[in-house]
Amino acid sequence: MIVTIDRFEGDFAVVETDNRKIFLISKELVLNAHEGDVVSIEIMDKETKRRKEEISKLADELFK
């Protein structure tokens, strides 16, 4: 998803999608960004799978 930072309000960045939907996201997620900057938000399938496998391995070791 591509969003554009519209403005900052307190601890939030107000972002707008290409189809004009407005969302608030934590300002911490876009450190060093400015109004008008375009940001990509994506699901990282490979990293998600890797982390789930790592957590599963740790849980298996813990509960053996």
C-alpha positions as a Markdown table, in Angstrom:
| # | Residue | x | y | z |
|---|---|---|---|---|
| 1 | Met | 0.0 | 0.0 | 0.0 |
| 2 | Ile | 1.3 | 3.4 | -0.9 |
| 3 | Val | 0.3 | 6.3 | 1.3 |
| 4 | Thr | 1.1 | 10.0 | 1.4 |
| 5 | Ile | 1.7 | 11.8 | 4.6 |
| 6 | Asp | -0.8 | 14.6 | 4.8 |
| 7 | Arg | 0.1 | 16.1 | 8.2 |
| 8 | Phe | 1.2 | 15.3 | 11.7 |
| 9 | Glu | -1.1 | 15.5 | 14.7 |
| 10 | Gly | 0.4 | 14.8 | 18.1 |
| 11 | Asp | 1.9 | 11.3 | 18.1 |
| 12 | Phe | 0.3 | 10.4 | 14.7 |
| 13 | Ala | 0.9 | 10.9 | 11.1 |
| 14 | Val | -2.3 | 11.4 | 9.0 |
| 15 | Val | -1.8 | 9.5 | 5.8 |
| 16 | Glu | -3.9 | 9.3 | 2.7 |
| 17 | Thr | -4.2 | 6.4 | 0.2 |
| 18 | Asp | -4.4 | 6.7 | -3.5 |
| 19 | Asn | -8.2 | 6.2 | -3.3 |
| 20 | Arg | -8.4 | 9.1 | -0.7 |
| 21 | Lys | -8.9 | 7.0 | 2.4 |
| 22 | Ile | -7.4 | 8.6 | 5.5 |
| 23 | Phe | -5.6 | 6.7 | 8.3 |
| 24 | Leu | -3.7 | 7.6 | 11.4 |
| 25 | Ile | -0.4 | 5.7 | 12.0 |
| 26 | Ser | 2.1 | 6.1 | 14.7 |
| 27 | Lys | 4.6 | 8.9 | 14.0 |
| 28 | Glu | 7.3 | 6.5 | 15.2 |
| 29 | Leu | 6.7 | 4.3 | 12.1 |
| 30 | Val | 7.7 | 7.2 | 9.8 |
| 31 | Leu | 10.7 | 8.8 | 11.6 |
| 32 | Asn | 12.4 | 11.5 | 9.7 |
| 33 | Ala | 9.4 | 11.8 | 7.3 |
| 34 | His | 7.8 | 15.1 | 6.3 |
| 35 | Glu | 4.4 | 16.2 | 5.0 |
| 36 | Gly | 4.0 | 15.1 | 1.4 |
| 37 | Asp | 6.4 | 12.2 | 1.7 |
| 38 | Val | 5.2 | 9.0 | 0.1 |
| 39 | Val | 5.5 | 5.8 | 2.2 |
| 40 | Ser | 5.1 | 2.2 | 1.3 |
| 41 | Ile | 3.4 | -0.2 | 3.7 |
| 42 | Glu | 3.8 | -3.8 | 2.8 |
| 43 | Ile | 3.3 | -7.4 | 4.1 |
| 44 | Met | 6.6 | -9.1 | 4.0 |
| 45 | Asp | 5.6 | -12.8 | 3.5 |
| 46 | Lys | 9.2 | -14.3 | 3.5 |
| 47 | Glu | 10.1 | -12.4 | 6.7 |
| 48 | Thr | 6.8 | -13.3 | 8.4 |
| 49 | Lys | 7.4 | -17.0 | 7.6 |
| 50 | Arg | 11.0 | -16.8 | 8.9 |
| 51 | Arg | 10.0 | -15.2 | 12.2 |
| 52 | Lys | 7.1 | -17.7 | 12.7 |
| 53 | Glu | 9.5 | -20.6 | 12.2 |
| 54 | Glu | 12.0 | -19.0 | 14.6 |
| 55 | Ile | 9.4 | -18.5 | 17.3 |
| 56 | Ser | 8.1 | -22.1 | 16.8 |
| 57 | Lys | 11.6 | -23.5 | 17.1 |
| 58 | Leu | 12.2 | -21.5 | 20.3 |
| 59 | Ala | 8.8 | -22.7 | 21.7 |
| 60 | Asp | 9.7 | -26.3 | 20.9 |
| 61 | Glu | 13.0 | -25.9 | 22.7 |
| 62 | Leu | 11.3 | -24.3 | 25.7 |
| 63 | Phe | 8.6 | -26.9 | 26.2 |
| 64 | Lys | 10.8 | -30.0 | 25.6 |
